[in-house]
Amino acid sequence: MDDVTQVSTPEQFKALGHPTRHRLLFALAQRRATISQLAADLGTNKGNVAHHLKVLADAGLVRVSGTRQVRGGTEQYYERSFGALEFTDQATTGAAFQALAAQIAAADDPFLVLRTLRLTPEHAGRIAAVLNDLTAEQGDGDDQPRYNLLLSFYQS
């Protein structure tokens, strides 16, 4: 799996233009899953999930990670093909923020803080470097709880 994928192709922009696709990517960050499992997780139908997964797969953002035989056919498991996405386009970030707002609203006891800081360009560069370093670190063990992290550091 790639560590950070920069959103840059027209297919990626299209794929990330719908909040349901972000919700699918959030679900796949937790575990690989089938269309049926994802439909149950998102509270929607399998046809809707299949359509959005196809768009994500065509953009290279998800991939089939395995299959298993079930009565009536073969079931495919999907996973994300990246560790993190880097957004550079404001139109795409709008859909991402819609999906994030829903994710945060559904979270147990989320911690959300917005602060404004006056910094020199050098201090801003140091903070950005520390945030990048922290997001690159991964904890050991699949038995540990998973936390989602939204980082945004920008000049207004």
Buried (B, 14 or more C-beta within 10 A) or exposed (E): EEEEBEBEEEBBBBBBBBBBBBBBBBBBBEEBBBBEBBBBBBEBEBEBBEEBBEBBBEBBBBBEBEEEEEEEEEBBBBBBBBBBBEBEBEEBBEBBBBBBEBBEEEEEEEEEEEEEEEEEEEEBEEEEEEBEEEBEEEEEEEEEEEEEEEEEEEEE
